[in-house]
Amino acid sequence: MNIPAGVFKTECLKLMDEVARTGRILVITKHGKPVAQLTPIPADSASLFGYMKSTVTIEGDIVSATDETWHALSGGENHLFESLPKKSHTRKRISKK
């Protein structure tokens, strides 16, 4: 069902109730061109909260430190930054008059 934006503006609450009751999609138009769509929310929509419960299993200790060397602390990745241009940290002074 298509409806002009001006009509939608004046009858918004009534149209929202109608969409909820009938389940039909309402297309709102400006100068005959569709610009928005009002659709009903499915009645059986379940919450997304917790939908993946019991789908992941944790094996082993995930809290304790590992025996692997962390390159950020050992400097093992410093070579990645050597080719980057050096930034100039000088600021231009603006003279006050």
Order of alpha helices (4+ residues) and beta strands (2+ residues): beta-alpha-alpha-beta-beta-alpha
